Amino acid sequence: QLQASGGGLVQPGGSLRLSCTTSRSILSRNAMGWYRQASGKQRELVATITGASITNYADFAKGRFTISRDWTKNTVYLQMNSLKPEDTAVYYCHALDFALWGQGTQVTVSS
């Protein structure tokens, strides 16, 4: 019900845009979020966005990442700039109110 995509290998300082496509029903009834889980670590919040487009970011994401949603495409995006090796993780899309998780997309930041 949540299809995440857009991960890949990028050099430090580079950018990626993750996409999470879902149904209009889910998108309209949920705050949406991106979380990440690095190898050997717990899953952590990256950013969330409400139906009113109120956003919240983890400290490490502020100034570098932007979460947004496109109602015409039923998609939530995570634009990631100035990527660092420590951003390497599997990134998950999350529908907060329904407690739904996407399958995850791998982001690797390495030279």
N, CA, C and O atoms as CSV, one atom per row, in Angstrom:
chain,resi,resn,atom,element,x,y,z
A,1,GLN,N,N,0.811,-1.208,0.000
A,1,GLN,CA,C,0.000,0.000,0.000
A,1,GLN,C,C,0.847,1.262,0.000
A,1,GLN,O,O,0.369,2.343,-0.343
A,2,LEU,N,N,2.131,1.113,0.395
A,2,LEU,CA,C,3.081,2.212,0.314
A,2,LEU,C,C,4.256,1.719,-0.514
A,2,LEU,O,O,4.937,0.766,-0.134
A,3,GLN,N,N,4.489,2.360,-1.631
A,3,GLN,CA,C,5.548,1.935,-2.535
A,3,GLN,C,C,6.643,2.983,-2.537
A,3,GLN,O,O,6.470,4.079,-3.070
A,4,ALA,N,N,7.782,2.634,-1.931
A,4,ALA,CA,C,8.903,3.560,-1.857
A,4,ALA,C,C,9.889,3.278,-2.977
A,4,ALA,O,O,10.084,2.129,-3.375
A,5,SER,N,N,10.503,4.327,-3.477
A,5,SER,CA,C,11.497,4.191,-4.523
A,5,SER,C,C,12.438,5.385,-4.497
A,5,SER,O,O,12.214,6.354,-3.772
A,6,GLY,N,N,13.498,5.300,-5.301
A,6,GLY,CA,C,14.396,6.430,-5.448
A,6,GLY,C,C,15.735,6.289,-4.763
A,6,GLY,O,O,16.597,7.155,-4.911
A,7,GLY,N,N,15.929,5.221,-4.018
A,7,GLY,CA,C,17.212,5.027,-3.364
A,7,GLY,C,C,18.298,4.670,-4.361
A,7,GLY,O,O,18.031,4.438,-5.541
A,8,GLY,N,N,19.527,4.632,-3.866
A,8,GLY,CA,C,20.632,4.274,-4.719
A,8,GLY,C,C,21.955,4.633,-4.085
A,8,GLY,O,O,22.037,4.942,-2.896
A,9,LEU,N,N,22.992,4.586,-4.908
A,9,LEU,CA,C,24.344,4.926,-4.476
A,9,LEU,C,C,24.662,6.345,-4.930
A,9,LEU,O,O,24.484,6.690,-6.098
A,10,VAL,N,N,25.128,7.154,-4.001
A,10,VAL,CA,C,25.450,8.540,-4.325
A,10,VAL,C,C,26.728,8.928,-3.584
A,10,VAL,O,O,27.008,8.417,-2.500
A,11,GLN,N,N,27.481,9.815,-4.169
A,11,GLN,CA,C,28.706,10.279,-3.533
A,11,GLN,C,C,28.397,11.291,-2.442
A,11,GLN,O,O,27.358,11.949,-2.489
A,12,PRO,N,N,29.272,11.424,-1.470
A,12,PRO,CA,C,29.075,12.457,-0.443
A,12,PRO,C,C,28.898,13.825,-1.086
A,12,PRO,O,O,29.600,14.188,-2.030
A,13,GLY,N,N,27.938,14.574,-0.545
A,13,GLY,CA,C,27.610,15.872,-1.110
A,13,GLY,C,C,26.544,15.829,-2.174
A,13,GLY,O,O,26.041,16.870,-2.596
A,14,GLY,N,N,26.193,14.638,-2.610
A,14,GLY,CA,C,25.198,14.490,-3.659
A,14,GLY,C,C,23.777,14.562,-3.146
A,14,GLY,O,O,23.537,14.805,-1.963
A,15,SER,N,N,22.837,14.345,-4.054
A,15,SER,CA,C,21.414,14.447,-3.738
A,15,SER,C,C,20.653,13.235,-4.248
A,15,SER,O,O,21.048,12.587,-5.218
A,16,LEU,N,N,19.563,12.952,-3.573
A,16,LEU,CA,C,18.609,11.931,-4.012
A,16,LEU,C,C,17.214,12.412,-3.658
A,16,LEU,O,O,17.031,13.178,-2.712
A,17,ARG,N,N,16.242,11.961,-4.419
A,17,ARG,CA,C,14.851,12.211,-4.069
A,17,ARG,C,C,14.130,10.878,-3.946
A,17,ARG,O,O,14.040,10.112,-4.905
A,18,LEU,N,N,13.626,10.620,-2.769
A,18,LEU,CA,C,12.846,9.419,-2.529
A,18,LEU,C,C,11.372,9.720,-2.770
A,18,LEU,O,O,10.893,10.825,-2.517
A,19,SER,N,N,10.668,8.706,-3.263
A,19,SER,CA,C,9.239,8.830,-3.513
A,19,SER,C,C,8.492,7.728,-2.782
A,19,SER,O,O,8.975,6.601,-2.672
A,20,CYS,N,N,7.327,8.059,-2.291
A,20,CYS,CA,C,6.435,7.092,-1.654
A,20,CYS,C,C,5.055,7.280,-2.264
A,20,CYS,O,O,4.385,8.283,-2.018
A,21,THR,N,N,4.643,6.314,-3.052
A,21,THR,CA,C,3.359,6.388,-3.724
A,21,THR,C,C,2.352,5.506,-3.003
A,21,THR,O,O,2.653,4.375,-2.622
A,22,THR,N,N,1.157,6.042,-2.823
A,22,THR,CA,C,0.125,5.305,-2.112
A,22,THR,C,C,-1.229,5.644,-2.705
A,22,THR,O,O,-1.314,6.249,-3.773
A,23,SER,N,N,-2.277,5.259,-2.018
A,23,SER,CA,C,-3.616,5.570,-2.500
A,23,SER,C,C,-4.050,6.934,-1.966
A,23,SER,O,O,-3.518,7.428,-0.972
A,24,ARG,N,N,-5.020,7.525,-2.643
A,24,ARG,CA,C,-5.555,8.797,-2.186
A,24,ARG,C,C,-6.202,8.651,-0.814
A,24,ARG,O,O,-6.127,9.558,0.015
A,25,SER,N,N,-6.826,7.529,-0.583
A,25,SER,CA,C,-7.472,7.290,0.699
A,25,SER,C,C,-6.468,7.325,1.848
A,25,SER,O,O,-6.716,7.934,2.889
A,26,ILE,N,N,-5.338,6.664,1.642
A,26,ILE,CA,C,-4.328,6.642,2.697
A,26,ILE,C,C,-3.692,8.016,2.848
A,26,ILE,O,O,-3.489,8.497,3.962
A,27,LEU,N,N,-3.379,8.639,1.723
A,27,LEU,CA,C,-2.699,9.929,1.775
A,27,LEU,C,C,-3.566,10.990,2.450
A,27,LEU,O,O,-3.053,11.839,3.179
A,28,SER,N,N,-4.865,10.945,2.213
A,28,SER,CA,C,-5.747,11.988,2.743
A,28,SER,C,C,-6.099,11.781,4.218
A,28,SER,O,O,-6.594,12.698,4.873
A,29,ARG,N,N,-5.847,10.590,4.736
A,29,ARG,CA,C,-6.250,10.275,6.099
A,29,ARG,C,C,-5.079,10.049,7.037
A,29,ARG,O,O,-5.260,9.618,8.176
A,30,ASN,N,N,-3.885,10.338,6.560
A,30,ASN,CA,C,-2.695,10.086,7.371
A,30,ASN,C,C,-1.707,11.235,7.317
A,30,ASN,O,O,-1.507,11.866,6.279
A,31,ALA,N,N,-1.097,11.489,8.460
A,31,ALA,CA,C,0.179,12.172,8.400
A,31,ALA,C,C,1.163,11.150,7.836
A,31,ALA,O,O,1.053,9.954,8.109
A,32,MET,N,N,2.120,11.627,7.053
A,32,MET,CA,C,3.061,10.734,6.401
A,32,MET,C,C,4.470,11.042,6.876
A,32,MET,O,O,4.790,12.174,7.239
A,33,GLY,N,N,5.299,10.020,6.867
A,33,GLY,CA,C,6.650,10.238,7.337
A,33,GLY,C,C,7.674,9.384,6.628
A,33,GLY,O,O,7.354,8.383,5.988
A,34,TRP,N,N,8.909,9.808,6.762
A,34,TRP,CA,C,10.052,9.010,6.331
A,34,TRP,C,C,10.884,8.679,7.575
A,34,TRP,O,O,11.152,9.539,8.414
A,35,TYR,N,N,11.277,7.425,7.665
A,35,TYR,CA,C,12.132,6.941,8.728
A,35,TYR,C,C,13.314,6.236,8.079
A,35,TYR,O,O,13.280,5.910,6.892
A,36,ARG,N,N,14.339,6.008,8.851
A,36,ARG,CA,C,15.474,5.282,8.311
A,36,ARG,C,C,16.055,4.352,9.363
A,36,ARG,O,O,15.914,4.564,10.568
A,37,GLN,N,N,16.713,3.318,8.863
A,37,GLN,CA,C,17.351,2.360,9.756
A,37,GLN,C,C,18.696,1.972,9.169
A,37,GLN,O,O,18.776,1.329,8.122
A,38,ALA,N,N,19.741,2.372,9.857
A,38,ALA,CA,C,21.086,1.987,9.459
A,38,ALA,C,C,21.394,0.609,10.026
A,38,ALA,O,O,20.780,0.164,10.996
A,39,SER,N,N,22.346,-0.046,9.408
A,39,SER,CA,C,22.715,-1.396,9.834
A,39,SER,C,C,23.133,-1.405,11.299
A,39,SER,O,O,24.008,-0.642,11.708
A,40,GLY,N,N,22.505,-2.270,12.084
A,40,GLY,CA,C,22.840,-2.399,13.488
A,40,GLY,C,C,22.251,-1.341,14.390
A,40,GLY,O,O,22.549,-1.307,15.584
A,41,LYS,N,N,21.412,-0.471,13.833
A,41,LYS,CA,C,20.825,0.612,14.632
A,41,LYS,C,C,19.308,0.540,14.587
A,41,LYS,O,O,18.723,-0.143,13.745
A,42,GLN,N,N,18.680,1.264,15.519
A,42,GLN,CA,C,17.233,1.318,15.552
A,42,GLN,C,C,16.698,2.239,14.464
A,42,GLN,O,O,17.390,3.146,14.002
A,43,ARG,N,N,15.471,1.995,14.069
A,43,ARG,CA,C,14.808,2.859,13.114
A,43,ARG,C,C,14.574,4.223,13.757
A,43,ARG,O,O,14.200,4.316,14.926
A,44,GLU,N,N,14.800,5.282,12.973
A,44,GLU,CA,C,14.649,6.618,13.520
A,44,GLU,C,C,13.871,7.517,12.570
A,44,GLU,O,O,13.862,7.309,11.357
A,45,LEU,N,N,13.227,8.508,13.141
A,45,LEU,CA,C,12.467,9.476,12.372
A,45,LEU,C,C,13.396,10.342,11.537
A,45,LEU,O,O,14.451,10.776,12.000
A,46,VAL,N,N,12.986,10.585,10.295
A,46,VAL,CA,C,13.680,11.547,9.445
A,46,VAL,C,C,12.834,12.824,9.329
A,46,VAL,O,O,13.300,13.925,9.622
A,47,ALA,N,N,11.589,12.647,8.896
A,47,ALA,CA,C,10.712,13.806,8.693
A,47,ALA,C,C,9.270,13.345,8.601
A,47,ALA,O,O,8.995,12.213,8.201
A,48,THR,N,N,8.345,14.229,8.975
A,48,THR,CA,C,6.922,13.957,8.820
A,48,THR,C,C,6.226,15.159,8.216
A,48,THR,O,O,6.725,16.283,8.272
A,49,ILE,N,N,5.058,14.901,7.635
A,49,ILE,CA,C,4.248,15.973,7.067
A,49,ILE,C,C,2.788,15.634,7.326
A,49,ILE,O,O,2.358,14.502,7.103
A,50,THR,N,N,2.026,16.619,7.798
A,50,THR,CA,C,0.607,16.412,8.065
A,50,THR,C,C,-0.219,16.752,6.832
A,50,THR,O,O,0.298,17.225,5.820
A,51,GLY,N,N,-1.527,16.494,6.949
A,51,GLY,CA,C,-2.417,16.847,5.863
A,51,GLY,C,C,-2.447,18.347,5.595
A,51,GLY,O,O,-2.739,18.780,4.480
A,52,ALA,N,N,-2.148,19.129,6.612
A,52,ALA,CA,C,-2.097,20.583,6.461
A,52,ALA,C,C,-0.701,21.046,6.063
A,52,ALA,O,O,-0.406,22.241,6.083
A,53,SER,N,N,0.155,20.094,5.702
A,53,SER,CA,C,1.523,20.382,5.251
A,53,SER,C,C,2.403,20.969,6.339
A,53,SER,O,O,3.339,21.716,6.053
A,54,ILE,N,N,2.110,20.636,7.569
A,54,ILE,CA,C,3.003,21.001,8.662
A,54,ILE,C,C,4.096,19.947,8.719
A,54,ILE,O,O,3.814,18.750,8.783
A,55,THR,N,N,5.324,20.389,8.697
A,55,THR,CA,C,6.443,19.461,8.631
A,55,THR,C,C,7.243,19.448,9.937
A,55,THR,O,O,7.245,20.404,10.713
A,56,ASN,N,N,7.909,18.335,10.131
A,56,ASN,CA,C,8.769,18.160,11.298
A,56,ASN,C,C,9.983,17.370,10.852
A,56,ASN,O,O,9.864,16.411,10.090
A,57,TYR,N,N,11.156,17.778,11.332
A,57,TYR,CA,C,12.394,17.137,10.902
A,57,TYR,C,C,13.247,16.741,12.100
A,57,TYR,O,O,13.266,17.418,13.128
A,58,ALA,N,N,13.947,15.632,11.937
A,58,ALA,CA,C,14.995,15.298,12.887
A,58,ALA,C,C,16.104,16.331,12.753
A,58,ALA,O,O,16.281,16.940,11.698
A,59,ASP,N,N,16.841,16.518,13.829
A,59,ASP,CA,C,17.894,17.531,13.803
A,59,ASP,C,C,18.880,17.301,12.660
A,59,ASP,O,O,19.332,18.258,12.032
A,60,PHE,N,N,19.217,16.042,12.387
A,60,PHE,CA,C,20.207,15.772,11.342
A,60,PHE,C,C,19.675,16.090,9.957
A,60,PHE,O,O,20.449,16.256,9.014
A,61,ALA,N,N,18.346,16.178,9.828
A,61,ALA,CA,C,17.736,16.427,8.524
A,61,ALA,C,C,17.484,17.916,8.251
A,61,ALA,O,O,17.320,18.324,7.101
A,62,LYS,N,N,17.455,18.699,9.295
A,62,LYS,CA,C,17.125,20.117,9.118
A,62,LYS,C,C,18.152,20.814,8.234
A,62,LYS,O,O,19.361,20.701,8.436
A,63,GLY,N,N,17.633,21.533,7.254
A,63,GLY,CA,C,18.515,22.272,6.347
A,63,GLY,C,C,19.048,21.464,5.178
A,63,GLY,O,O,19.590,22.029,4.228
A,64,ARG,N,N,18.899,20.146,5.238
A,64,ARG,CA,C,19.391,19.301,4.145
A,64,ARG,C,C,18.282,18.516,3.456
A,64,ARG,O,O,18.338,18.292,2.247
A,65,PHE,N,N,17.284,18.099,4.212
A,65,PHE,CA,C,16.202,17.271,3.669
A,65,PHE,C,C,14.906,18.069,3.635
A,65,PHE,O,O,14.673,18.940,4.473
A,66,THR,N,N,14.065,17.755,2.647
A,66,THR,CA,C,12.759,18.393,2.543
A,66,THR,C,C,11.712,17.344,2.246
A,66,THR,O,O,11.839,16.585,1.285
A,67,ILE,N,N,10.677,17.297,3.067
A,67,ILE,CA,C,9.561,16.397,2.828
A,67,ILE,C,C,8.430,17.193,2.194
A,67,ILE,O,O,8.182,18.341,2.563
A,68,SER,N,N,7.750,16.574,1.240
A,68,SER,CA,C,6.637,17.247,0.579
A,68,SER,C,C,5.659,16.195,0.075
A,68,SER,O,O,5.982,15.008,0.022
A,69,ARG,N,N,4.475,16.634,-0.290
A,69,ARG,CA,C,3.507,15.705,-0.861
A,69,ARG,C,C,2.859,16.328,-2.091
A,69,ARG,O,O,2.641,17.537,-2.168
A,70,ASP,N,N,2.562,15.456,-3.049
A,70,ASP,CA,C,1.903,15.868,-4.279
A,70,ASP,C,C,0.560,15.160,-4.340
A,70,ASP,O,O,0.492,13.956,-4.586
A,71,TRP,N,N,-0.513,15.921,-4.112
A,71,TRP,CA,C,-1.846,15.320,-4.094
A,71,TRP,C,C,-2.253,14.797,-5.461
A,71,TRP,O,O,-3.041,13.856,-5.549
A,72,THR,N,N,-1.734,15.385,-6.523
A,72,THR,CA,C,-2.122,14.946,-7.868
A,72,THR,C,C,-1.512,13.587,-8.207
A,72,THR,O,O,-2.035,12.862,-9.053
A,73,LYS,N,N,-0.412,13.247,-7.550
A,73,LYS,CA,C,0.260,11.982,-7.816
A,73,LYS,C,C,0.173,11.010,-6.641
A,73,LYS,O,O,0.731,9.914,-6.696
A,74,ASN,N,N,-0.525,11.411,-5.582
A,74,ASN,CA,C,-0.645,10.574,-4.377
A,74,ASN,C,C,0.730,10.114,-3.892
A,74,ASN,O,O,0.933,8.945,-3.565
A,75,THR,N,N,1.642,11.038,-3.854
A,75,THR,CA,C,3.038,10.714,-3.564
A,75,THR,C,C,3.610,11.666,-2.521
A,75,THR,O,O,3.324,12.863,-2.516
A,76,VAL,N,N,4.415,11.106,-1.652
A,76,VAL,CA,C,5.185,11.880,-0.686
A,76,VAL,C,C,6.654,11.770,-1.088
A,76,VAL,O,O,7.137,10.689,-1.422
A,77,TYR,N,N,7.348,12.888,-1.053
A,77,TYR,CA,C,8.748,12.923,-1.459
A,77,TYR,C,C,9.644,13.248,-0.271
A,77,TYR,O,O,9.227,13.873,0.704
A,78,LEU,N,N,10.885,12.801,-0.389
A,78,LEU,CA,C,11.928,13.237,0.524
A,78,LEU,C,C,13.126,13.649,-0.337
A,78,LEU,O,O,13.848,12.805,-0.869
A,79,GLN,N,N,13.314,14.935,-0.457
A,79,GLN,CA,C,14.472,15.463,-1.175
A,79,GLN,C,C,15.637,15.533,-0.202
A,79,GLN,O,O,15.548,16.180,0.841
A,80,MET,N,N,16.715,14.875,-0.544
A,80,MET,CA,C,17.883,14.820,0.337
A,80,MET,C,C,19.075,15.442,-0.380
A,80,MET,O,O,19.493,14.968,-1.436
A,81,ASN,N,N,19.609,16.492,0.195
A,81,ASN,CA,C,20.767,17.186,-0.359
A,81,ASN,C,C,21.946,17.099,0.597
A,81,ASN,O,O,21.790,16.761,1.771
A,82,SER,N,N,23.106,17.404,0.084
A,82,SER,CA,C,24.331,17.401,0.906
A,82,SER,C,C,24.461,16.104,1.700
A,82,SER,O,O,24.716,16.116,2.904
A,83,LEU,N,N,24.283,15.008,1.013
A,83,LEU,CA,C,24.288,13.715,1.691
A,83,LEU,C,C,25.663,13.375,2.259
A,83,LEU,O,O,26.701,13.725,1.696
A,84,LYS,N,N,25.629,12.684,3.390
A,84,LYS,CA,C,26.840,12.292,4.106
A,84,LYS,C,C,26.880,10.768,4.228
A,84,LYS,O,O,25.838,10.118,4.143
A,85,PRO,N,N,28.050,10.201,4.423
A,85,PRO,CA,C,28.121,8.746,4.606
A,85,PRO,C,C,27.227,8.246,5.740
A,85,PRO,O,O,26.695,7.138,5.667
A,86,GLU,N,N,27.061,9.041,6.771
A,86,GLU,CA,C,26.220,8.621,7.893
A,86,GLU,C,C,24.728,8.627,7.556
A,86,GLU,O,O,23.913,8.187,8.367
A,87,ASP,N,N,24.368,9.114,6.390
A,87,ASP,CA,C,22.971,9.023,5.933
A,87,ASP,C,C,22.663,7.661,5.308
A,87,ASP,O,O,21.516,7.372,4.968
A,88,THR,N,N,23.682,6.839,5.163
A,88,THR,CA,C,23.475,5.505,4.612
A,88,THR,C,C,22.537,4.698,5.490
A,88,THR,O,O,22.785,4.527,6.683
A,89,ALA,N,N,21.467,4.208,4.902
A,89,ALA,CA,C,20.441,3.478,5.647
A,89,ALA,C,C,19.377,2.994,4.670
A,89,ALA,O,O,19.361,3.371,3.499
A,90,VAL,N,N,18.500,2.158,5.180
A,90,VAL,CA,C,17.265,1.844,4.460
A,90,VAL,C,C,16.230,2.864,4.901
A,90,VAL,O,O,16.007,3.057,6.096
A,91,TYR,N,N,15.611,3.504,3.948
A,91,TYR,CA,C,14.626,4.548,4.223
A,91,TYR,C,C,13.231,3.976,3.997
A,91,TYR,O,O,12.949,3.335,2.985
A,92,TYR,N,N,12.368,4.234,4.980
A,92,TYR,CA,C,11.012,3.685,4.957
A,92,TYR,C,C,9.989,4.803,4.947
A,92,TYR,O,O,10.133,5.817,5.629
A,93,CYS,N,N,8.957,4.590,4.157
A,93,CYS,CA,C,7.801,5.471,4.160
A,93,CYS,C,C,6.805,4.951,5.193
A,93,CYS,O,O,6.674,3.739,5.365
A,94,HIS,N,N,6.102,5.851,5.883
A,94,HIS,CA,C,5.218,5.463,6.971
A,94,HIS,C,C,3.956,6.302,6.950
A,94,HIS,O,O,4.018,7.530,6.885
A,95,ALA,N,N,2.822,5.644,7.006
A,95,ALA,CA,C,1.534,6.312,7.183
A,95,ALA,C,C,1.214,6.257,8.671
A,95,ALA,O,O,0.854,5.200,9.190
A,96,LEU,N,N,1.342,7.374,9.353
A,96,LEU,CA,C,1.350,7.380,10.813
A,96,LEU,C,C,0.018,6.955,11.417
A,96,LEU,O,O,0.005,6.173,12.367
A,97,ASP,N,N,-1.078,7.436,10.905
A,97,ASP,CA,C,-2.368,7.170,11.546
A,97,ASP,C,C,-2.818,5.722,11.356
A,97,ASP,O,O,-3.467,5.150,12.232
A,98,PHE,N,N,-2.476,5.137,10.224
A,98,PHE,CA,C,-2.835,3.744,9.951
A,98,PHE,C,C,-1.716,2.775,10.349
A,98,PHE,O,O,-1.886,1.559,10.255
A,99,ALA,N,N,-0.588,3.305,10.787
A,99,ALA,CA,C,0.566,2.474,11.166
A,99,ALA,C,C,0.984,1.546,10.024
A,99,ALA,O,O,1.233,0.359,10.236
A,100,LEU,N,N,1.056,2.096,8.825
A,100,LEU,CA,C,1.480,1.320,7.670
A,100,LEU,C,C,2.922,1.665,7.313
A,100,LEU,O,O,3.352,2.814,7.416
A,101,TRP,N,N,3.659,0.633,6.889
A,101,TRP,CA,C,5.046,0.838,6.465
A,101,TRP,C,C,5.234,0.375,5.033
A,101,TRP,O,O,4.649,-0.620,4.606
A,102,GLY,N,N,6.046,1.098,4.307
A,102,GLY,CA,C,6.464,0.665,2.990
A,102,GLY,C,C,7.606,-0.337,3.108
A,102,GLY,O,O,8.034,-0.679,4.210
A,103,GLN,N,N,8.092,-0.804,1.960
A,103,GLN,CA,C,9.081,-1.873,1.959
A,103,GLN,C,C,10.504,-1.383,2.166
A,103,GLN,O,O,11.393,-2.203,2.395
A,104,GLY,N,N,10.755,-0.096,2.095
A,104,GLY,CA,C,12.094,0.415,2.293
A,104,GLY,C,C,12.870,0.532,1.001
A,104,GLY,O,O,12.699,-0.268,0.081
A,105,THR,N,N,13.728,1.540,0.943
A,105,THR,CA,C,14.602,1.733,-0.200
A,105,THR,C,C,15.995,2.088,0.328
A,105,THR,O,O,16.142,2.939,1.205
A,106,GLN,N,N,17.002,1.427,-0.219
A,106,GLN,CA,C,18.367,1.565,0.286
A,106,GLN,C,C,19.010,2.833,-0.250
A,106,GLN,O,O,18.983,3.099,-1.452
A,107,VAL,N,N,19.582,3.602,0.644
A,107,VAL,CA,C,20.386,4.766,0.289
A,107,VAL,C,C,21.802,4.524,0.790
A,107,VAL,O,O,22.021,4.286,1.977
A,108,THR,N,N,22.751,4.588,-0.121
A,108,THR,CA,C,24.154,4.404,0.235
A,108,THR,C,C,24.936,5.624,-0.215
A,108,THR,O,O,24.924,5.993,-1.390
A,109,VAL,N,N,25.612,6.240,0.736
A,109,VAL,CA,C,26.405,7.424,0.442
A,109,VAL,C,C,27.877,7.047,0.619
A,109,VAL,O,O,28.352,6.822,1.732
A,110,SER,N,N,28.564,6.986,-0.484
A,110,SER,CA,C,29.946,6.518,-0.447
A,110,SER,C,C,30.704,7.009,-1.667
A,110,SER,O,O,30.135,7.167,-2.747
A,111,SER,N,N,31.988,7.246,-1.482
A,111,SER,CA,C,32.838,7.617,-2.614
A,111,SER,C,C,33.499,6.368,-3.208
A,111,SER,O,O,34.255,6.470,-4.174
